[in-house]
Amino acid sequence: MTAYALAHLRRAPIHAEVLEYLERIQATLVPFGGRFIVHGGPIEVLEGDWPGDLVIIEFPDLSRARSWYGSPTYQEIKPLRTRHLAGEVILVEGVAADHSSSEMAAAIRRADGS
């Protein structure tokens, strides 16, 4: 099942270390089949507040996403970002192509006895 690394990063002045991080991150993704599907860019906020930028990296599965994040090559460059950009980073598994929210609701109702 496809998995994603999502980062919600607060905007900050660009630092030389952040530029180095950007120059080096792609090479850390390749061995794990990772690819950027969102990398900053304009955000249209429809509800609530969204202070910052969004990054989404797609991986073939959660195991490879975890392996990338924990890899020595990524851990080596991570401080270049974390010293200058605050934010949250999560890993999440995607859903199958045939995912149905109504079927999900029905399963929840059955489990709750509703």
C-alpha positions as a Markdown table, in Angstrom:
| # | Residue | x | y | z |
|---|---|---|---|---|
| 1 | Met | 0.0 | 0.0 | 0.0 |
| 2 | Thr | 1.4 | 3.4 | -1.0 |
| 3 | Ala | 2.5 | 5.6 | 1.9 |
| 4 | Tyr | 3.3 | 9.2 | 2.3 |
| 5 | Ala | 5.7 | 11.4 | 4.3 |
| 6 | Leu | 4.0 | 14.7 | 5.0 |
| 7 | Ala | 5.7 | 17.8 | 6.4 |
| 8 | His | 3.9 | 21.0 | 7.5 |
| 9 | Leu | 6.8 | 23.5 | 7.7 |
| 10 | Arg | 6.5 | 27.0 | 9.0 |
| 11 | Arg | 7.9 | 29.7 | 6.7 |
| 12 | Ala | 11.2 | 31.2 | 7.7 |
| 13 | Pro | 13.9 | 33.1 | 5.9 |
| 14 | Ile | 15.9 | 30.8 | 3.7 |
| 15 | His | 19.2 | 29.8 | 5.2 |
| 16 | Ala | 22.2 | 28.3 | 3.4 |
| 17 | Glu | 21.8 | 25.1 | 5.3 |
| 18 | Val | 18.1 | 24.8 | 4.1 |
| 19 | Leu | 19.4 | 25.2 | 0.5 |
| 20 | Glu | 22.0 | 22.4 | 1.1 |
| 21 | Tyr | 19.2 | 20.2 | 2.5 |
| 22 | Leu | 17.1 | 20.8 | -0.7 |
| 23 | Glu | 20.1 | 20.0 | -2.8 |
| 24 | Arg | 20.8 | 16.7 | -1.0 |
| 25 | Ile | 17.3 | 15.3 | -0.1 |
| 26 | Gln | 16.5 | 13.8 | -3.6 |
| 27 | Ala | 19.5 | 11.5 | -3.4 |
| 28 | Thr | 18.2 | 10.1 | 0.0 |
| 29 | Leu | 14.8 | 9.3 | -1.5 |
| 30 | Val | 15.9 | 7.4 | -4.6 |
| 31 | Pro | 17.0 | 4.1 | -2.9 |
| 32 | Phe | 13.6 | 3.9 | -1.2 |
| 33 | Gly | 11.4 | 4.7 | -4.2 |
| 34 | Gly | 10.4 | 8.1 | -2.8 |
| 35 | Arg | 9.2 | 11.0 | -4.9 |
| 36 | Phe | 7.9 | 14.4 | -4.3 |
| 37 | Ile | 4.3 | 14.9 | -5.2 |
| 38 | Val | 3.9 | 18.2 | -3.4 |
| 39 | His | 6.9 | 20.4 | -2.6 |
| 40 | Gly | 5.8 | 23.8 | -1.3 |
| 41 | Gly | 3.9 | 25.9 | -3.7 |
| 42 | Pro | 0.8 | 28.1 | -3.3 |
| 43 | Ile | -1.8 | 26.8 | -0.8 |
| 44 | Glu | -5.5 | 27.8 | -1.0 |
| 45 | Val | -6.8 | 27.6 | 2.5 |
| 46 | Leu | -10.6 | 26.7 | 2.5 |
| 47 | Glu | -11.1 | 26.2 | 6.2 |
| 48 | Gly | -9.1 | 27.1 | 9.2 |
| 49 | Asp | -5.5 | 28.4 | 9.2 |
| 50 | Trp | -2.5 | 27.0 | 7.5 |
| 51 | Pro | 0.7 | 28.8 | 8.5 |
| 52 | Gly | 3.5 | 27.5 | 6.3 |
| 53 | Asp | 4.2 | 25.1 | 3.5 |
| 54 | Leu | 3.2 | 21.5 | 2.7 |
| 55 | Val | 5.6 | 18.8 | 1.4 |
| 56 | Ile | 4.3 | 15.3 | 0.5 |
| 57 | Ile | 6.6 | 12.5 | -0.5 |
| 58 | Glu | 5.2 | 9.3 | -1.9 |
| 59 | Phe | 6.7 | 5.9 | -1.2 |
| 60 | Pro | 5.8 | 2.4 | -2.4 |
| 61 | Asp | 4.9 | 1.4 | 1.1 |
| 62 | Leu | 5.1 | 2.3 | 4.8 |
| 63 | Ser | 8.1 | 0.1 | 5.4 |
| 64 | Arg | 10.2 | 2.0 | 2.8 |
| 65 | Ala | 9.0 | 5.4 | 4.1 |
| 66 | Arg | 10.1 | 4.4 | 7.6 |
| 67 | Ser | 13.4 | 3.1 | 6.2 |
| 68 | Trp | 14.1 | 6.3 | 4.3 |
| 69 | Tyr | 13.4 | 8.5 | 7.4 |
| 70 | Gly | 15.6 | 6.4 | 9.6 |
| 71 | Ser | 18.3 | 6.0 | 7.0 |
| 72 | Pro | 21.8 | 7.3 | 7.9 |
| 73 | Thr | 21.8 | 9.4 | 4.7 |
| 74 | Tyr | 18.6 | 11.2 | 5.6 |
| 75 | Gln | 19.5 | 11.5 | 9.3 |
| 76 | Glu | 22.8 | 13.1 | 8.2 |
| 77 | Ile | 21.0 | 16.0 | 6.4 |
| 78 | Lys | 17.9 | 16.3 | 8.6 |
| 79 | Pro | 19.5 | 18.8 | 11.0 |
| 80 | Leu | 20.1 | 21.2 | 8.1 |
| 81 | Arg | 16.3 | 21.6 | 8.0 |
| 82 | Thr | 15.3 | 21.2 | 11.6 |
| 83 | Arg | 17.8 | 23.9 | 12.8 |
| 84 | His | 15.9 | 26.5 | 10.7 |
| 85 | Leu | 12.4 | 25.3 | 9.9 |
| 86 | Ala | 9.9 | 24.4 | 12.6 |
| 87 | Gly | 7.0 | 22.0 | 11.7 |
| 88 | Glu | 5.5 | 18.6 | 11.9 |
| 89 | Val | 6.5 | 15.5 | 9.9 |
| 90 | Ile | 4.3 | 12.4 | 9.8 |
| 91 | Leu | 4.2 | 9.1 | 7.9 |
| 92 | Val | 0.8 | 7.8 | 6.8 |
| 93 | Glu | -0.4 | 4.9 | 4.8 |
| 94 | Gly | -2.6 | 5.6 | 1.8 |
| 95 | Val | -5.9 | 3.8 | 0.9 |
| 96 | Ala | -6.6 | 1.3 | -1.9 |
| 97 | Ala | -7.9 | 2.6 | -5.2 |
| 98 | Asp | -11.3 | 1.1 | -4.4 |
| 99 | His | -11.6 | 2.7 | -0.9 |
| 100 | Ser | -15.1 | 3.8 | 0.0 |
| 101 | Ser | -15.9 | 6.2 | 2.8 |
| 102 | Ser | -19.5 | 4.9 | 3.0 |
| 103 | Glu | -18.2 | 1.4 | 3.4 |
| 104 | Met | -15.8 | 2.6 | 6.1 |
| 105 | Ala | -18.8 | 4.3 | 7.9 |
| 106 | Ala | -20.8 | 1.1 | 7.7 |
| 107 | Ala | -17.9 | -0.9 | 9.2 |
| 108 | Ile | -17.6 | 1.6 | 12.0 |
| 109 | Arg | -21.3 | 1.4 | 12.7 |
| 110 | Arg | -21.2 | -2.4 | 12.8 |
| 111 | Ala | -18.2 | -2.4 | 15.2 |
| 112 | Asp | -19.9 | 0.2 | 17.5 |
| 113 | Gly | -23.3 | -1.6 | 17.3 |
| 114 | Ser | -24.9 | 1.6 | 15.9 |
